[in-house]
Amino acid sequence: MEIGEKLNILADAAKYDVSCSSSGSSRKNMAGGLGNAKYSGICHTWTADGRCISLLKILMTNACIYDCEYCVNRRSHDTLRVFLSPEEIATLTIEFYRRNYIEGLFLSSGIIRSPDYTTELLIKTARILREREHFNGYIHMKGIPGTDSKLLNELGRYVDRVSVNIELPSEKALRLLAPQKSRDAIMAPMKFFRDRIAEQKQERSKRVPAFVPAGQTTQLIVGASGESDRDILRLTEGLYRVAKLKRVYYSAYVPVMAGKNLPVIARPPLLRENRLYQADWLLRYYGFSAEEILTEKEPDFDMDLDPKSCWAMRHRELFPVEINRA
């Protein structure tokens, strides 16, 4: 199969992963090198469904040993499986960069053979780009649950950002829709990256190599299982507080697969996804807690009013505000 055909398939398969961002890194160019990543982030163009199209955003392969019921790449799905080698991905990245098509690479993958084997291929790709091609542009890759910590440590030396995707917001949903995964296995690499990033910041004065300088993210699927908005927001709050994530991304469930445990819906819950992003902003920048935004009596967002308007309606005793004393 021609590399262009592979690229079309693997780019399309990557569109459901929305944990794609490119800000926070400051990897500078060097003499004889190519590209650089800056604190201000890469100039994106965003599509209507949230995908970043200024990065080469692909899967290494859409083959997978797991059989997650909601996933278009699940093992039991009858679809054409393709694979791009580390050499092919590195070549595409450099050629696309030279043509000014992209500013960096967002590389995810199905799991082939094992988490360790898949991560070794990701590392090989990053090593070719950094050490042979001297590429200093932005690289975002996956931290795969179940991977040995030595491999995670090596991966973190080459990439700007990692994402360890939780996908399903509860242990119950994982058992039902992705029984080969567990919350503990997912949290292990997330905690490893958190601790190593903290260590690296303490050792900065010793001029140690950068380790995941743009931090880590995760993704939660909204609407594939029965959690309330309050459940999801409390999980998000915990991830920011305990795992020190840079961002939590929300992906409205797209009913592309049929399954006995999957909901039957006419369209993705995009407004619900938007409400979660609005509430996420209140958590990260305005000091709200999840319990303030959603309560036990009102565990789901109002589809007609945004979260801060709902909060204001519940606290009318605080208004009007005298702006000179606020």
VOBA-1610 file (N, C-alpha, C; in pm, whole numbers, padded with zeros to 5 digits, always signed):
BEGIN
Met+00083-00120+00000Met+00000+00000+00000Met+00087+00125+00000Glu+00049+00224-00079Glu+00123+00349-00086Glu+00114+00424+00047Ile+00219+00500+00077Ile+00223+00570+00204Ile+00110+00674+00215Gly+00069+00731+00101Gly-00041+00827+00103Gly-00172+00763+00146Glu-00196+00639+00103Glu-00317+00567+00143Glu-00313+00537+00293Lys-00197+00495+00342Lys-00182+00470+00486Lys-00211+00598+00565Leu-00156+00708+00515Leu-00172+00836+00584Leu-00319+00875+00593Asn-00394+00856+00486Asn-00536+00889+00488Asn-00611+00808+00592Ile-00581+00679+00600Ile-00650+00591+00694Ile-00615+00627+00838Leu-00486+00649+00864Leu-00442+00671+01002Leu-00472+00812+01051Ala-00479+00908+00960Ala-00521+01043+00998Ala-00669+01043+01034Asp-00750+00971+00957Asp-00893+00963+00985Asp-00918+00890+01118Ala-00839+00787+01145Ala-00857+00710+01268Ala-00817+00790+01392Ala-00734+00895+01373Ala-00688+00975+01487Ala-00783+01088+01523Lys-00886+01110+01444Lys-00970+01229+01465Lys-01053+01223+01593Tyr-01069+01104+01652Tyr-01149+01093+01773Tyr-01069+01127+01899Asp-00940+01145+01884Asp-00856+01183+01998Asp-00843+01334+01998Val-00910+01400+02097Val-00911+01546+02098Val-00812+01605+02197Ser-00736+01521+02266Ser-00641+01572+02365Ser-00516+01623+02295Cys-00538+01718+02208Cys-00434+01766+02116Cys-00412+01914+02137Ser-00301+01948+02197Ser-00265+02088+02216Ser-00116+02102+02200Ser-00070+02227+02189Ser+00072+02242+02157Ser+00135+02362+02225Ser+00083+02403+02338Ser+00141+02518+02408Ser+00218+02473+02530Gly+00312+02556+02574Gly+00380+02531+02699Gly+00523+02484+02688Ser+00571+02458+02568Ser+00707+02409+02552Ser+00798+02521+02502Ser+00927+02510+02531Ser+01022+02612+02486Ser+01148+02548+02430Arg+01128+02444+02351Arg+01242+02373+02292Arg+01299+02459+02179Lys+01421+02511+02198Lys+01480+02606+02103Lys+01554+02534+01992Asn+01567+02605+01881Asn+01644+02551+01770Asn+01794+02556+01803Met+01869+02472+01736Met+02014+02470+01753Met+02079+02481+01616Ala+02204+02512+01614Ala+02276+02523+01487Ala+02264+02393+01409Gly+02219+02404+01286Gly+02202+02286+01203Gly+02074+02212+01227Gly+01990+02261+01320Gly+01865+02194+01352Gly+01750+02244+01266Leu+01632+02192+01295Leu+01513+02223+01216Leu+01397+02251+01309Gly+01341+02372+01304Gly+01220+02405+01379Gly+01246+02433+01525Asn+01142+02484+01590Asn+01148+02506+01734Asn+01005+02513+01788Ala+00991+02484+01918Ala+00862+02496+01985Ala+00872+02609+02085Lys+00768+02691+02098Lys+00774+02810+02181Lys+00665+02809+02286Tyr+00688+02889+02393Tyr+00590+02898+02500Tyr+00453+02940+02447Ser+00452+03028+02350Ser+00325+03078+02299Ser+00246+02972+02223Gly+00309+02862+02199Gly+00240+02753+02131Gly+00250+02764+01981Ile+00204+02662+01914Ile+00207+02656+01769Ile+00080+02721+01716Cys+00092+02788+01604Cys-00026+02850+01543Cys-00116+02740+01488His-00235+02727+01548His-00327+02623+01504His-00433+02678+01411Thr-00491+02590+01334Thr-00622+02611+01278Thr-00708+02498+01331Trp-00821+02532+01390Trp-00907+02430+01452Trp-01027+02402+01364Thr-01059+02277+01347Thr-01178+02240+01272Thr-01300+02252+01364Ala-01419+02237+01305Ala-01543+02256+01382Ala-01556+02158+01497Asp-01498+02039+01484Asp-01510+01941+01592Asp-01388+01943+01685Gly-01304+02047+01677Gly-01198+02064+01775Gly-01062+02009+01738Arg-01047+01952+01619Arg-00917+01895+01583Arg-00818+02004+01543Cys-00695+01984+01585Cys-00588+02077+01548Cys-00527+02031+01417Ile-00530+02116+01315Ile-00481+02073+01184Ile-00347+02134+01147Ser-00282+02200+01244Ser-00147+02248+01216Ser-00042+02147+01260Leu-00085+02040+01324Leu+00004+01931+01359Leu-00024+01813+01267Leu+00078+01734+01239Leu+00055+01607+01172Leu-00003+01514+01278Lys-00132+01492+01272Lys-00204+01418+01376Lys-00247+01284+01320Ile-00177+01178+01360Ile-00201+01046+01304Ile-00184+00939+01411Leu-00231+00819+01379Leu-00196+00700+01454Leu-00077+00633+01388Met+00007+00569+01466Met+00112+00487+01408Met+00049+00364+01343Thr-00053+00309+01410Thr-00129+00198+01353Thr-00269+00199+01410Asn-00364+00151+01331Asn-00501+00134+01381Asn-00528-00010+01421Ala-00425-00093+01422Ala-00438-00228+01477Ala-00429-00219+01629Cys-00501-00306+01700Cys-00500-00299+01846Cys-00534-00434+01906Ile-00466-00467+02016Ile-00493-00593+02085Ile-00613-00581+02178Tyr-00659-00458+02204Tyr-00772-00438+02293Tyr-00903-00437+02214Asp-01012-00462+02285Asp-01143-00471+02221Asp-01243-00379+02291Cys-01207-00252+02308Cys-01295-00155+02373Cys-01419-00134+02287Glu-01535-00150+02347Glu-01659-00156+02271Glu-01688-00028+02193Tyr-01645+00087+02245Tyr-01677+00215+02183Tyr-01579+00256+02074Cys-01469+00184+02058Cys-01357+00230+01976Cys-01365+00176+01834Val-01346+00266+01737Val-01350+00227+01596Val-01232+00137+01560Asn-01126+00138+01641Asn-01008+00055+01614Asn-01006-00074+01696Arg-01117-00107+01759Arg-01118-00226+01846Arg-01086-00353+01766Arg-01033-00448+01836Arg-00981-00570+01773Arg-01086-00643+01689Ser-01211-00646+01736Ser-01315-00723+01669Ser-01379-00650+01551His-01340-00524+01528His-01398-00448+01417His-01334-00489+01286Asp-01416-00522+01189Asp-01367-00564+01058Asp-01330-00441+00976Thr-01205-00405+00979Thr-01157-00286+00906Thr-01016-00310+00856Leu-00975-00235+00759Leu-00840-00247+00704Leu-00739-00193+00804Arg-00640-00275+00839Arg-00538-00235+00937Arg-00410-00196+00863Val-00353-00083+00903Val-00229-00037+00840Val-00132+00009+00948Phe-00006+00023+00908Phe+00100+00057+01002Phe+00201+00147+00933Leu+00240+00255+01002Leu+00349+00339+00955Leu+00470+00315+01044Ser+00584+00285+00985Ser+00705+00259+01061Ser+00760+00390+01118Pro+00845+00382+01220Pro+00910+00505+01271Pro+00981+00584+01162Glu+01046+00515+01068Glu+01113+00584+00957Glu+01012+00660+00870Glu+00900+00596+00841Glu+00799+00660+00757Glu+00738+00782+00827Ile+00711+00770+00956Ile+00653+00883+01029Ile+00751+00998+01036Ala+00877+00967+01063Ala+00980+01072+01069Ala+00994+01141+00934Thr+00994+01065+00827Thr+01005+01124+00693Thr+00886+01213+00663Leu+00766+01168+00693Leu+00646+01249+00670Leu+00653+01379+00749Thr+00693+01368+00876Thr+00699+01487+00962Thr+00796+01590+00907Ile+00915+01548+00868Ile+01015+01640+00816Ile+00971+01700+00682Glu+00918+01617+00593Glu+00876+01667+00463Glu+00759+01763+00476Phe+00663+01732+00563Phe+00550+01821+00584Phe+00595+01952+00648Tyr+00693+01943+00739Tyr+00743+02064+00804Tyr+00814+02155+00703Arg+00897+02096+00620Arg+00970+02175+00520Arg+00875+02244+00423Arg+00760+02185+00400Arg+00661+02245+00310Arg+00569+02343+00383Asn+00594+02362+00512Asn+00516+02455+00593Asn+00371+02409+00610Tyr+00349+02276+00600Tyr+00215+02223+00623Tyr+00185+02214+00772Ile+00287+02187+00852Ile+00266+02159+00994Ile+00374+02229+01076Glu+00351+02231+01207Glu+00451+02282+01301Glu+00500+02175+01396Gly+00442+02057+01391Gly+00484+01952+01483Gly+00407+01824+01459Leu+00424+01731+01551Leu+00369+01596+01538Leu+00285+01558+01660Phe+00165+01510+01634Phe+00081+01449+01738Phe+00064+01303+01700Leu+00129+01214+01775Leu+00132+01073+01737Leu+00070+00987+01845Ser-00037+00919+01808Ser-00101+00821+01895Ser-00090+00684+01827Ser-00149+00582+01887Ser-00138+00450+01826Ser-00232+00352+01893Gly-00278+00254+01815Gly-00336+00136+01874Gly-00225+00056+01941Ile-00261-00036+02025Ile-00160-00116+02098Ile-00132-00243+02020Ile-00008-00260+01977Ile+00031-00380+01905Ile+00130-00461+01989Arg+00104-00589+01996Arg+00182-00686+02075Arg+00169-00659+02225Ser+00213-00540+02268Ser+00208-00507+02412Ser+00228-00356+02427Pro+00194-00301+02543Pro+00223-00159+02566Pro+00372-00127+02554Asp+00458-00215+02605Asp+00602-00189+02598Asp+00651-00186+02453Tyr+00607-00282+02373Tyr+00652-00287+02233Tyr+00605-00163+02157Thr+00480-00122+02180Thr+00427-00003+02113Thr+00504+00122+02155Thr+00534+00134+02284Thr+00609+00250+02333Thr+00750+00252+02278Glu+00812+00136+02262Glu+00945+00131+02202Glu+00943+00188+02060Leu+00836+00162+01985Leu+00825+00218+01850Leu+00805+00369+01854Leu+00727+00417+01951Leu+00709+00562+01967Leu+00843+00628+01999Ile+00918+00566+02090Ile+01049+00620+02127Ile+01142+00622+02005Lys+01142+00516+01928Lys+01229+00510+01810Lys+01194+00624+01714Thr+01065+00651+01696Thr+01023+00761+01608Thr+01076+00894+01660Ala+01057+00918+01790Ala+01102+01044+01850Ala+01253+01057+01845Arg+01324+00948+01866Arg+01470+00952+01864Arg+01521+00986+01724Ile+01460+00928+01621Ile+01501+00961+01484Ile+01483+01110+01458Leu+01368+01163+01499Leu+01340+01305+01475Leu+01436+01395+01552Arg+01458+01365+01680Arg+01540+01454+01763Arg+01690+01439+01735Glu+01737+01315+01726Glu+01881+01293+01722Glu+01937+01286+01580Arg+01865+01223+01489Arg+01917+01213+01352Arg+01878+01333+01267Glu+01751+01371+01275Glu+01702+01482+01192Glu+01717+01617+01261His+01755+01615+01389His+01771+01739+01468His+01645+01826+01464Phe+01530+01761+01473Phe+01401+01830+01471Phe+01370+01882+01610Asn+01353+02013+01622Asn+01326+02075+01750Asn+01182+02126+01763Gly+01100+02089+01666Gly+00959+02126+01671Gly+00884+02048+01777Tyr+00756+02076+01785Tyr+00670+02019+01889Tyr+00637+01873+01862Ile+00650+01789+01966Ile+00612+01648+01956Ile+00524+01612+02075His+00407+01557+02045His+00313+01511+02147His+00288+01363+02120Met+00310+01278+02222Met+00288+01134+02206Met+00209+01080+02324Lys+00172+00953+02313Lys+00089+00888+02414Lys+00172+00817+02520Gly+00128+00832+02645Gly+00179+00748+02752Gly+00083+00632+02767Ile+00128+00512+02735Ile+00037+00397+02726Ile+00032+00323+02859Pro-00088+00307+02916Pro-00102+00230+03040Pro-00042+00090+03026Gly+00028+00047+03130Gly+00091-00084+03128Gly+00234-00083+03081Thr+00286+00034+03042Thr+00424+00044+02994Thr+00522+00051+03111Asp+00635-00014+03097Asp+00740-00011+03198Asp+00788+00132+03221Ser+00813+00167+03346Ser+00850+00305+03380Ser+00982+00348+03313Lys+01074+00254+03287Lys+01199+00291+03220Lys+01172+00341+03079Leu+01074+00279+03011Leu+01039+00325+02877Leu+00965+00459+02882Leu+00878+00476+02980Leu+00811+00605+02995Leu+00912+00717+03020Asn+01013+00685+03098Asn+01117+00784+03128Asn+01194+00823+03001Glu+01224+00723+02916Glu+01295+00753+02792Glu+01206+00833+02698Leu+01079+00797+02689Leu+00987+00872+02603Leu+00980+01018+02645Gly+00974+01041+02776Gly+00962+01176+02828Gly+01080+01266+02798Arg+01195+01208+02766Arg+01313+01287+02730Arg+01302+01349+02591Tyr+01218+01289+02505Tyr+01213+01332+02366Tyr+01091+01418+02333Val+00982+01403+02409Val+00857+01468+02370Val+00835+01596+02449Asp+00748+01682+02396Asp+00711+01804+02465Asp+00591+01783+02556Arg+00498+01700+02512Arg+00378+01673+02591Arg+00338+01528+02575Val+00282+01470+02681Val+00225+01335+02674Val+00078+01343+02714Ser+00002+01248+02665Ser-00136+01235+02710Ser-00162+01089+02745Val-00216+01068+02864Val-00257+00935+02910Val-00409+00940+02918Asn-00477+00885+02821Asn-00620+00903+02809Asn-00698+00807+02899Ile-00779+00864+02988Ile-00866+00784+03074Ile-00983+00730+02994Glu-01036+00811+02903Glu-01150+00779+02817Glu-01281+00768+02894Leu-01298+00663+02974Leu-01425+00642+03044Leu-01413+00692+03188Pro-01512+00771+03235Pro-01497+00843+03361Pro-01510+00760+03489Ser-01544+00632+03481Ser-01562+00554+03604Ser-01509+00412+03586Glu-01476+00350+03697Glu-01431+00211+03696Glu-01540+00119+03643Lys-01665+00150+03679Lys-01778+00069+03633Lys-01788+00072+03481Ala-01772+00190+03421Ala-01778+00202+03276Ala-01662+00128+03209Leu-01544+00134+03269Leu-01430+00060+03215Leu-01458-00090+03214Arg-01512-00142+03324Arg-01542-00286+03330Arg-01644-00325+03224Leu-01737-00236+03196Leu-01845-00267+03103Leu-01800-00254+02957Leu-01728-00147+02925Leu-01698-00116+02785Leu-01553-00142+02745Ala-01462-00148+02843Ala-01319-00172+02812Ala-01260-00263+02921Pro-01308-00387+02929Pro-01269-00475+03040Pro-01121-00511+03045Gln-01046-00486+02937Gln-00902-00515+02938Gln-00822-00401+03001Lys-00891-00292+03037Lys-00824-00178+03099Lys-00872-00164+03243Ser-00793-00094+03324Ser-00833-00067+03462Ser-00790+00073+03501Arg-00860+00130+03599Arg-00826+00265+03642Arg-00684+00270+03698Asp-00644+00169+03775Asp-00510+00169+03834Asp-00402+00168+03726Ala-00423+00088+03620Ala-00325+00081+03512Ala-00315+00213+03438Ile-00426+00284+03426Ile-00426+00414+03358Ile-00358+00520+03443Met-00385+00517+03574Met-00330+00620+03661Met-00180+00603+03684Ala-00128+00482+03671Ala+00014+00458+03700Ala+00107+00544+03614Pro+00095+00545+03479Pro+00184+00632+03400Pro+00158+00780+03425Met+00033+00815+03455Met+00001+00955+03484Met+00075+01002+03609Lys+00077+00918+03712Lys+00148+00952+03835Lys+00299+00954+03811Phe+00347+00860+03727Phe+00491+00858+03697Phe+00534+00988+03631Phe+00460+01032+03529Phe+00496+01157+03461Phe+00485+01276+03556Arg+00383+01277+03642Arg+00369+01385+03740Arg+00493+01396+03827Asp+00539+01282+03879Asp+00653+01283+03970Asp+00783+01320+03900Arg+00802+01268+03778Arg+00926+01299+03705Arg+00930+01445+03662Ile+00815+01499+03622Ile+00810+01641+03585Ile+00846+01727+03705Ala+00793+01691+03823Ala+00823+01767+03945Ala+00972+01757+03980Glu+01030+01638+03964Glu+01173+01620+03991Glu+01257+01705+03897Gln+01219+01705+03770Gln+01296+01779+03671Gln+01293+01929+03699Lys+01180+01979+03745Lys+01171+02121+03777Lys+01262+02157+03894Gln+01276+02068+03990Gln+01364+02092+04104Gln+01511+02089+04062Glu+01542+02012+03958Glu+01681+01996+03913Glu+01717+02092+03800Arg+01631+02188+03771Arg+01650+02275+03656Arg+01785+02347+03661Ser+01829+02384+03781Ser+01955+02458+03793Ser+02075+02375+03752Lys+02060+02243+03749Lys+02169+02155+03712Lys+02177+02131+03561Arg+02095+02204+03486Arg+02095+02195+03340Arg+02068+02054+03292Val+01973+01987+03357Val+01936+01853+03314Val+01848+01864+03190Pro+01844+01760+03105Pro+01760+01766+02984Pro+01613+01785+03021Ala+01540+01852+02933Ala+01397+01874+02956Ala+01323+01741+02961Phe+01220+01736+03045Phe+01137+01616+03054Phe+00991+01660+03045Val+00927+01625+02933Val+00786+01661+02907Val+00761+01806+02949Pro+00830+01904+02888Pro+00820+02043+02933Pro+00681+02104+02924Ala+00596+02053+02836Ala+00460+02107+02823Ala+00358+02029+02905Gly+00404+01936+02990Gly+00315+01866+03081Gly+00232+01758+03015Gln+00130+01713+03087Gln+00049+01603+03038Gln-00099+01637+03040Thr-00174+01566+02954Thr-00317+01587+02940Thr-00388+01451+02944Thr-00521+01457+02942Thr-00600+01335+02928Thr-00728+01368+02855Gln-00802+01265+02819Gln-00929+01280+02748Gln-01037+01198+02818Leu-01157+01255+02828Leu-01274+01185+02881Leu-01383+01183+02775Ile-01440+01067+02751Ile-01552+01056+02658Ile-01681+01088+02733Val-01761+01174+02674Val-01885+01221+02738Val-02005+01158+02668Gly-02081+01079+02741Gly-02205+01025+02687Gly-02202+00880+02647Ala-02087+00812+02658Ala-02082+00670+02625Ala-02126+00584+02743Ser-02121+00640+02862Ser-02161+00568+02983Ser-02248+00663+03068Gly-02297+00613+03180Gly-02405+00683+03250Gly-02366+00783+03356Glu-02240+00829+03361Glu-02200+00924+03464Glu-02270+01058+03447Ser-02298+01123+03559Ser-02355+01258+03554Ser-02245+01359+03524Asp-02285+01480+03489Asp-02187+01586+03468Asp-02109+01613+03596Arg-02176+01601+03709Arg-02110+01623+03838Arg-02001+01518+03860Asp-02029+01393+03825Asp-01929+01287+03838Asp-01805+01321+03755Ile-01827+01364+03632Ile-01716+01394+03542Ile-01637+01514+03593Leu-01708+01616+03641Leu-01640+01737+03687Leu-01561+01711+03815Arg-01612+01627+03903Arg-01537+01592+04025Arg-01411+01514+03989Leu-01421+01425+03891Leu-01302+01353+03845Leu-01200+01452+03787Thr-01247+01546+03707Thr-01159+01648+03649Thr-01087+01725+03757Glu-01161+01769+03858Glu-01103+01846+03967Glu-00992+01766+04036Gly-01018+01638+04059Gly-00917+01552+04121Gly-00793+01536+04035Leu-00812+01526+03903Leu-00698+01511+03812Leu-00611+01636+03812Tyr-00672+01753+03818Tyr-00594+01877+03824Tyr-00520+01888+03958Arg-00586+01847+04063Arg-00527+01864+04197Arg-00421+01757+04226Val-00450+01633+04194Val-00362+01522+04232Val-00260+01488+04123Ala-00307+01476+03999Ala-00216+01436+03890Ala-00146+01554+03826Lys-00187+01677+03862Lys-00123+01800+03811Lys-00128+01809+03659Leu-00242+01772+03600Leu-00255+01778+03455Leu-00260+01922+03406Lys-00213+01942+03283Lys-00226+02072+03219Lys-00368+02094+03170Arg-00426+01991+03109Arg-00561+02003+03056Arg-00632+01869+03063Val-00763+01877+03084Val-00852+01764+03062Val-00937+01799+02941Tyr-00939+01710+02844Tyr-01019+01732+02723Tyr-01143+01643+02727Tyr-01251+01695+02671Tyr-01378+01624+02670Tyr-01417+01595+02526Ser-01461+01473+02502Ser-01497+01432+02366Ser-01639+01376+02368Ala-01732+01447+02304Ala-01869+01397+02295Ala-01869+01262+02225Tyr-01939+01166+02284Tyr-01943+01031+02228Tyr-02005+01032+02088Val-01929+00977+01993Val-01976+00968+01855Val-02017+00822+01830Pro-02143+00798+01798Pro-02191+00658+01785Pro-02148+00594+01653Val-02020+00571+01640Val-01968+00511+01517Val-01967+00358+01525Met-01981+00303+01645Met-01979+00159+01664Met-02108+00114+01729Ala-02149-00007+01700Ala-02266-00067+01765Ala-02219-00162+01873Gly-02292-00167+01982Gly-02255-00257+02092Gly-02369-00268+02190Lys-02383-00383+02254Lys-02496-00405+02345Lys-02491-00315+02467Asn-02372-00267+02502Asn-02359-00182+02620Asn-02347-00033+02586Leu-02357-00001+02458Leu-02343+00138+02415Leu-02480+00204+02404Pro-02489+00333+02434Pro-02617+00404+02422Pro-02656+00424+02276Val-02785+00428+02251Val-02835+00457+02118Val-02876+00604+02116Ile-02800+00686+02045Ile-02827+00829+02040Ile-02830+00877+01896Ala-02906+00983+01871Ala-02919+01034+01733Ala-02798+01116+01691Arg-02736+01186+01789Arg-02621+01272+01757Arg-02532+01285+01880Pro-02407+01320+01861Pro-02315+01339+01974Pro-02364+01451+02065Pro-02345+01439+02197Pro-02388+01544+02291Pro-02289+01661+02295Leu-02286+01736+02187Leu-02187+01843+02173Leu-02211+01959+02269Leu-02338+01991+02298Leu-02365+02100+02392Leu-02320+02062+02533Arg-02341+01936+02568Arg-02293+01888+02699Arg-02141+01897+02706Glu-02073+01860+02598Glu-01928+01874+02592Glu-01888+02020+02614Asn-01960+02111+02550Asn-01929+02253+02563Asn-01949+02302+02706Arg-02054+02256+02772Arg-02078+02295+02911Arg-01963+02248+03002Leu-01910+02130+02974Leu-01797+02080+03053Leu-01674+02167+03032Tyr-01649+02211+02911Tyr-01536+02300+02887Tyr-01556+02434+02959Gln-01679+02484+02961Gln-01706+02609+03031Gln-01682+02592+03181Ala-01728+02481+03237Ala-01707+02455+03379Ala-01560+02430+03410Asp-01490+02363+03318Asp-01347+02339+03334Asp-01272+02471+03347Trp-01312+02571+03270Trp-01251+02703+03276Trp-01272+02764+03415Leu-01391+02746+03473Leu-01419+02798+03606Leu-01330+02730+03710Leu-01304+02600+03692Leu-01216+02527+03783Leu-01073+02579+03775Arg-01023+02596+03653Arg-00881+02625+03634Arg-00845+02770+03656Tyr-00935+02862+03625Tyr-00898+03003+03626Tyr-00975+03089+03726Tyr-01087+03040+03775Tyr-01167+03127+03861Tyr-01188+03072+04002Gly-01119+02966+04037Gly-01119+02918+04174Gly-01246+02848+04219Phe-01333+02809+04127Phe-01452+02735+04165Phe-01416+02590+04197Ser-01499+02528+04279Ser-01487+02384+04302Ser-01599+02313+04227Ala-01582+02184+04203Ala-01686+02108+04134Ala-01817+02111+04212Glu-01807+02107+04347Glu-01927+02107+04431Glu-02003+02238+04421Glu-01933+02347+04393Glu-02002+02475+04377Glu-02076+02483+04244Ile-02021+02421+04142Ile-02079+02432+04008Ile-02199+02340+03991Leu-02187+02216+04039Leu-02295+02118+04030Leu-02317+02055+04167Thr-02443+02037+04205Thr-02477+01984+04337Thr-02543+01847+04324Glu-02563+01781+04438Glu-02632+01651+04437Glu-02774+01665+04384Lys-02839+01779+04416Lys-02976+01801+04369Lys-02978+01837+04221Glu-02872+01899+04172Glu-02862+01937+04031Glu-02730+01885+03974Pro-02723+01754+03944Pro-02596+01693+03903Pro-02559+01712+03756Asp-02650+01770+03677Asp-02624+01786+03534Asp-02640+01932+03492Phe-02571+01969+03387Phe-02574+02107+03340Phe-02709+02141+03279Asp-02744+02267+03290Asp-02861+02322+03221Asp-02819+02347+03075Met-02896+02294+02983Met-02859+02311+02843Met-02894+02450+02789Asp-02970+02529+02868Asp-03010+02663+02822Asp-02923+02773+02881Leu-02858+02745+02996Leu-02775+02846+03061Leu-02636+02792+03085Asp-02535+02877+03072Asp-02399+02831+03096Asp-02375+02816+03246Pro-02273+02742+03290Pro-02253+02711+03432Pro-02242+02833+03523Lys-02176+02938+03479Lys-02162+03053+03569Lys-02295+03127+03586Ser-02379+03129+03482Ser-02511+03189+03495Ser-02598+03108+03591Cys-02586+02976+03584Cys-02661+02890+03677Cys-02615+02915+03821Trp-02486+02929+03841Trp-02434+02957+03975Trp-02489+03091+04026Ala-02490+03191+03940Ala-02542+03322+03980Ala-02690+03313+04016Met-02766+03234+03943Met-02910+03219+03972Met-02932+03152+04107Arg-02839+03064+04148Arg-02853+02996+04277Arg-02805+03083+04393His-02736+03193+04363His-02679+03279+04469His-02722+03424+04447Arg-02849+03444+04437Arg-02901+03579+04412Arg-02874+03674+04529Glu-02852+03615+04648Glu-02825+03700+04764Glu-02694+03776+04751Leu-02607+03735+04659Leu-02479+03802+04640Leu-02484+03916+04539Phe-02599+03938+04481Phe-02612+04037+04375Phe-02718+04141+04413Pro-02712+04264+04362Pro-02610+04314+04266Pro-02475+04337+04334Val-02370+04344+04256Val-02234+04363+04304Val-02196+04511+04285Glu-02147+04573+04390Glu-02092+04708+04380Glu-01951+04697+04325Ile-01932+04739+04201Ile-01807+04714+04131Ile-01688+04779+04197Asn-01709+04890+04270Asn-01596+04957+04336Asn-01549+04886+04462Arg-01631+04794+04514Arg-01592+04720+04635Arg-01571+04571+04607Ala-01599+04526+04485Ala-01592+04383+04454Ala-01446+04336+04455
//
